[in-house]
Amino acid sequence: MVVPVNKVVRVETTGADVIHSFAVPAFGIKIDAIPGRLNETWFKANKVGVYYGQCSELCGKDHAYMPIAVRVVSDQDFAAWVETAKKKFAANPANAFASAAEAAH
């Protein structure tokens, strides 16, 4: 996930299969992603950098492989990232979901 610094970011979660939990301790957020329900929270990152979290619900055998990476960038870098992302992800419908590793770069 890439977000601009000093902006309120709204996070909406839901689940497709089981309960997951989107947690990023540096921002003080933890919200459950429940199938059939839309939950939301928000955060405001005040410092540029990369922040890590993880699914903090025991959701199944792949629970340990659900890292979260939030890259906080300047407004200028965010605008540039959006333009790049439009070309990269909109051009290839097979890329329905971006990986955390790709988003962090």
C-alpha positions as CSV (number, residue, x, y, z in Angstrom):
1,M,0.0,0.0,0.0
2,V,1.4,3.4,-0.9
3,V,-0.1,6.5,0.8
4,P,0.8,10.2,1.0
5,V,2.3,11.7,4.2
6,N,0.1,13.9,6.4
7,K,-3.2,12.8,4.9
8,V,-6.0,10.9,6.5
9,V,-6.3,7.5,4.9
10,R,-9.5,5.5,5.2
11,V,-9.1,1.8,5.2
12,E,-12.1,-0.4,4.4
13,T,-12.0,-4.1,5.0
14,T,-14.1,-7.2,4.2
15,G,-13.3,-10.8,3.9
16,A,-13.9,-13.3,1.1
17,D,-13.5,-16.6,3.1
18,V,-12.6,-16.3,6.8
19,I,-12.0,-13.5,9.4
20,H,-8.7,-11.7,8.8
21,S,-7.4,-8.7,10.7
22,F,-5.6,-5.7,9.1
23,A,-3.1,-4.5,11.7
24,V,-0.3,-1.9,11.5
25,P,0.9,-1.2,15.0
26,A,2.9,2.0,14.1
27,F,-0.5,3.7,13.2
28,G,-2.4,2.2,16.1
29,I,-4.9,0.4,13.8
30,K,-6.3,-3.1,13.9
31,I,-9.5,-3.9,12.1
32,D,-11.2,-7.2,11.4
33,A,-12.0,-8.2,7.8
34,I,-15.2,-10.2,8.1
35,P,-17.0,-12.0,5.2
36,G,-20.3,-10.2,4.4
37,R,-19.5,-7.1,6.5
38,L,-17.7,-3.8,5.6
39,N,-15.5,-2.4,8.4
40,E,-13.6,0.8,8.3
41,T,-10.9,2.7,10.2
42,W,-8.4,5.5,9.4
43,F,-4.9,6.6,10.1
44,K,-2.7,9.6,9.4
45,A,1.1,8.9,8.9
46,N,3.2,11.9,9.9
47,K,6.5,10.6,8.7
48,V,7.8,9.3,5.4
49,G,8.9,5.6,5.5
50,V,7.9,2.0,5.3
51,Y,5.7,0.6,8.0
52,Y,4.9,-3.1,8.5
53,G,2.0,-5.0,9.9
54,Q,0.3,-8.4,9.4
55,C,-2.9,-10.3,9.6
56,S,-3.4,-10.6,13.3
57,E,-6.2,-13.2,13.2
58,L,-5.5,-16.9,13.1
59,C,-7.1,-17.2,9.8
60,G,-5.7,-20.5,8.4
61,K,-2.6,-22.3,7.3
62,D,-1.2,-19.4,5.3
63,H,-1.7,-16.9,8.2
64,A,2.1,-16.4,8.6
65,Y,2.3,-15.3,4.9
66,M,0.0,-12.3,5.1
67,P,2.4,-9.4,5.7
68,I,1.3,-5.8,5.3
69,A,3.6,-3.0,4.0
70,V,2.6,0.6,4.0
71,R,4.9,3.0,2.1
72,V,4.4,6.6,3.2
73,V,5.7,9.1,0.6
74,S,5.6,12.8,-0.2
75,D,2.7,14.3,-2.1
76,Q,4.9,14.6,-5.2
77,D,6.1,11.0,-5.0
78,F,2.5,9.8,-4.4
79,A,1.3,11.6,-7.6
80,A,4.2,10.0,-9.5
81,W,3.4,6.6,-8.1
82,V,-0.3,6.9,-9.0
83,E,0.6,7.7,-12.6
84,T,2.9,4.7,-12.8
85,A,0.3,2.4,-11.1
86,K,-2.4,3.5,-13.6
87,K,-0.2,2.3,-16.5
88,K,1.1,-0.8,-14.7
89,F,-2.1,-2.2,-13.2
90,A,-4.8,-0.9,-15.6
91,A,-2.9,-2.1,-18.6
92,N,-2.8,-5.8,-17.5
93,P,-6.2,-7.2,-16.3
94,A,-4.3,-10.3,-15.0
95,N,-2.9,-8.1,-12.2
96,A,-6.1,-8.0,-10.2
97,F,-4.2,-7.7,-7.0
98,A,-0.8,-6.0,-6.3
99,S,1.6,-7.8,-4.0
100,A,2.9,-6.0,-0.9
101,A,6.5,-6.4,-2.3
102,E,5.6,-4.6,-5.6
103,A,3.7,-1.8,-3.8
104,A,6.6,-1.2,-1.4
105,H,9.0,-0.4,-4.3
